[in-house]
Amino acid sequence: MSRKSAESRLPFKEEPTRPSFRRERAAMKRGLWPVAGCDEVGRGPLAGPVVAAAVILDPERVPRGLNDSKKLDAATREKLYAKICATAEVAVAFGSPARIDRDNILRASLWALARAVAALPVRPQLVFVDGRDRIEVPCECQPVVSGDALIASIAAASIVAKVTRDRLMRQIGAAHPGYGFERHMGYSVPEHFAALQRLGPCIHHRRSFSPVTLAEGGATLDEIEADLLPL
């Protein structure tokens, strides 16, 4: 077979997957409604809370352009956040650094997700949650791996959680100048490591995370950077 004929049979490049409202509509057909999507932001940072959001979209007013918040720029997230809050039922919950240090980041995240669902103004009959783990809710719960890239209500929740956390971290940055929280949002970046070495941890740092523990013990910048946590 010639190279030209082989290339002509190659499949076209697939379009990127975008979240859809298909699973929510399927649940409605089964008589399950309301349906909520929930997601969290902030498992990886060294400082600040983990923020969870739960969203029940209006089937007649699903905002266009919903996507995993990590795939959107800040301006687009802000616009979608406003549309989501104007058309959907929304609730947010926080897992504080103290809870993260006490329970570990996974348990604190699952707790915050369940709290967000409980805070919704109406009780859902079905909850889609991003990831592999179910959360403790008094209704059917379906975990969906990469759900923020597949399910519209989870994507909406990821946007709400991300915008909420970024706004909070900017406030924390203003209250604790020198750390750069308003720029890196508490994540593991060289600017943050340098601030940790220079200033030591503040009340918003997660002391159970090893780079923070090292900084608290007077470790050098090289030692802190060498002990990075996976995001």
C-alpha positions as CSV (number, residue, x, y, z in Angstrom):
1,M,0.0,0.0,0.0
2,S,1.4,3.4,-0.9
3,R,2.0,6.1,1.7
4,K,-0.5,8.3,0.0
5,S,-3.3,5.7,0.1
6,A,-2.5,4.9,3.8
7,E,-2.7,8.5,4.8
8,S,-6.0,8.9,3.0
9,R,-7.5,6.2,5.2
10,L,-6.4,7.8,8.5
11,P,-9.4,8.9,10.6
12,F,-10.1,12.6,10.9
13,K,-9.0,14.2,14.2
14,E,-11.7,13.9,16.7
15,E,-13.3,17.1,18.1
16,P,-12.5,17.8,21.8
17,T,-15.1,16.5,24.2
18,R,-17.3,19.2,25.6
19,P,-19.7,18.8,28.6
20,S,-23.3,18.2,27.7
21,F,-26.7,18.1,29.5
22,R,-27.4,14.6,28.1
23,R,-27.1,12.7,31.4
24,E,-29.2,15.2,33.2
25,R,-31.9,14.8,30.6
26,A,-31.7,11.0,30.8
27,A,-32.2,11.2,34.5
28,M,-35.2,13.5,34.0
29,K,-36.8,10.9,31.7
30,R,-36.3,8.3,34.5
31,G,-38.2,10.6,36.8
32,L,-35.2,11.9,38.7
33,W,-35.2,15.6,39.2
34,P,-33.6,17.9,40.5
35,V,-30.2,16.7,39.4
36,A,-27.1,18.4,40.9
37,G,-23.5,18.3,39.7
38,C,-20.7,19.0,42.2
39,D,-17.0,19.5,42.0
40,E,-14.1,20.9,44.1
41,V,-11.1,23.1,43.5
42,G,-7.9,23.4,45.6
43,R,-6.7,19.9,46.5
44,G,-3.1,20.6,45.4
45,P,-2.3,24.1,46.9
46,L,-0.1,24.5,50.0
47,A,-2.4,27.2,51.4
48,G,-6.1,28.2,51.5
49,P,-9.2,26.0,51.7
50,V,-10.5,23.4,49.4
51,V,-13.7,24.9,47.9
52,A,-16.6,22.7,46.7
53,A,-19.7,23.8,44.7
54,A,-23.0,22.1,43.8
55,V,-25.2,23.3,40.9
56,I,-28.6,22.4,39.7
57,L,-28.9,23.8,36.2
58,D,-32.2,25.0,34.7
59,P,-33.0,22.7,31.8
60,E,-34.4,25.6,29.8
61,R,-31.4,27.9,30.5
62,V,-28.2,26.0,30.4
63,P,-25.4,28.5,29.8
64,R,-23.5,28.0,26.6
65,G,-19.7,27.4,26.8
66,L,-19.7,25.4,30.0
67,N,-16.4,23.4,30.3
68,D,-13.9,22.1,32.9
69,S,-12.8,25.3,34.6
70,K,-9.1,24.4,34.0
71,K,-9.7,24.7,30.3
72,L,-11.1,28.3,30.5
73,D,-9.3,31.6,31.0
74,A,-10.2,33.8,34.0
75,A,-12.4,36.2,32.0
76,T,-14.5,33.4,30.5
77,R,-14.9,31.8,33.9
78,E,-16.1,35.0,35.4
79,K,-18.7,35.5,32.7
80,L,-20.0,31.9,33.0
81,Y,-20.0,32.2,36.8
82,A,-22.4,35.2,36.5
83,K,-24.6,33.3,34.1
84,I,-24.7,30.2,36.3
85,C,-25.6,32.2,39.4
86,A,-28.3,34.0,37.5
87,T,-30.0,30.9,36.1
88,A,-29.2,27.9,38.4
89,E,-29.5,26.8,42.0
90,V,-26.0,27.2,43.5
91,A,-24.3,26.4,46.8
92,V,-20.7,26.5,48.0
93,A,-18.8,24.9,50.9
94,F,-15.3,25.2,52.3
95,G,-12.9,22.7,53.8
96,S,-10.5,24.9,55.9
97,P,-6.8,24.3,56.2
98,A,-7.4,23.1,59.8
99,R,-9.8,20.5,58.6
100,I,-7.4,19.4,55.8
101,D,-4.6,19.1,58.4
102,R,-6.9,17.1,60.8
103,D,-8.6,14.8,58.3
104,N,-6.4,14.8,55.2
105,I,-7.1,16.5,51.9
106,L,-9.3,13.7,50.4
107,R,-11.6,13.5,53.4
108,A,-11.8,17.3,53.7
109,S,-12.7,17.5,50.0
110,L,-15.5,14.8,50.2
111,W,-16.8,16.5,53.3
112,A,-17.0,19.9,51.5
113,L,-18.7,18.4,48.5
114,A,-21.4,16.8,50.7
115,R,-21.8,20.1,52.6
116,A,-22.3,22.0,49.3
117,V,-25.0,19.6,48.2
118,A,-26.7,19.9,51.6
119,A,-26.6,23.7,51.3
120,L,-28.6,23.7,48.0
121,P,-32.0,25.5,48.4
122,V,-33.7,22.4,46.9
123,R,-32.9,18.8,47.6
124,P,-31.6,16.9,44.6
125,Q,-32.8,13.3,43.8
126,L,-29.5,12.6,42.0
127,V,-26.0,14.0,42.4
128,F,-23.2,13.6,39.8
129,V,-19.8,14.1,41.5
130,D,-16.5,14.6,39.7
131,G,-14.0,11.8,40.4
132,R,-14.1,8.2,41.7
133,D,-15.6,8.7,45.2
134,R,-19.2,8.9,46.3
135,I,-20.1,11.5,48.9
136,E,-22.5,11.2,51.8
137,V,-25.8,12.6,50.5
138,P,-29.4,11.4,51.1
139,C,-30.1,10.6,47.5
140,E,-28.6,8.7,44.6
141,C,-24.9,9.6,43.9
142,Q,-22.9,8.8,40.8
143,P,-19.2,9.5,40.7
144,V,-17.9,10.3,37.2
145,V,-14.2,10.3,36.3
146,S,-13.4,13.5,34.4
147,G,-17.0,14.5,35.0
148,D,-16.2,18.2,34.6
149,A,-15.3,17.5,31.0
150,L,-18.4,15.4,30.3
151,I,-21.4,16.6,32.4
152,A,-22.7,20.2,32.2
153,S,-23.8,20.5,35.8
154,I,-20.4,19.3,37.0
155,A,-18.6,21.7,34.7
156,A,-20.8,24.5,36.1
157,A,-19.9,23.5,39.6
158,S,-16.2,23.5,38.7
159,I,-16.5,27.0,37.4
160,V,-18.3,28.2,40.5
161,A,-15.8,26.6,42.8
162,K,-12.8,28.0,40.9
163,V,-14.0,31.5,40.7
164,T,-15.0,31.5,44.4
165,R,-11.7,30.2,45.5
166,D,-9.7,32.6,43.3
167,R,-11.6,35.5,44.7
168,L,-11.0,34.3,48.3
169,M,-7.3,33.8,47.7
170,R,-7.0,37.4,46.4
171,Q,-8.6,38.6,49.6
172,I,-6.2,36.4,51.6
173,G,-3.3,37.8,49.6
174,A,-4.4,41.4,50.5
175,A,-4.5,40.4,54.2
176,H,-1.2,38.6,54.1
177,P,1.1,40.6,51.7
178,G,4.4,39.1,50.6
179,Y,3.2,35.6,49.9
180,G,1.7,36.3,46.4
181,F,-1.5,34.4,47.0
182,E,-3.3,36.8,44.7
183,R,-1.1,35.5,41.8
184,H,-0.4,31.8,42.5
185,M,-3.6,31.1,44.6
186,G,-1.5,29.1,47.0
187,Y,-0.1,26.6,44.6
188,S,3.4,25.1,44.5
189,V,5.4,27.7,42.5
190,P,8.9,29.2,43.1
191,E,7.5,32.5,44.2
192,H,5.5,30.7,46.9
193,F,8.5,28.6,48.0
194,A,10.6,31.8,48.3
195,A,8.0,33.5,50.4
196,L,7.7,30.4,52.7
197,Q,11.4,30.5,53.3
198,R,11.5,34.2,53.9
199,L,8.3,34.6,56.0
200,G,7.5,31.2,57.2
201,P,3.9,29.7,57.1
202,C,0.9,31.9,57.9
203,I,-2.5,30.8,59.3
204,H,-3.8,29.8,55.9
205,H,-1.0,27.3,55.2
206,R,-1.7,23.6,55.3
207,R,0.9,22.4,57.9
208,S,0.3,18.7,57.1
209,F,1.7,19.3,53.6
210,S,5.4,18.5,53.6
211,P,6.8,21.7,51.9
212,V,5.1,23.8,54.5
213,T,6.4,21.5,57.3
214,L,9.9,21.9,55.9
215,A,9.6,25.7,55.7
216,E,8.3,25.8,59.3
217,G,11.4,23.9,60.3
218,G,13.7,26.4,58.6
219,A,14.5,24.3,55.5
220,T,16.3,25.9,52.6
221,L,14.6,26.8,49.3
222,D,16.2,23.9,47.6
223,E,15.0,21.5,50.2
224,I,11.4,22.8,50.0
225,E,11.4,22.6,46.2
226,A,12.8,19.1,46.2
227,D,9.8,17.9,48.3
228,L,7.0,18.9,46.1
229,L,3.6,17.4,46.5
230,P,1.8,15.9,43.4
231,L,-1.1,18.1,42.4
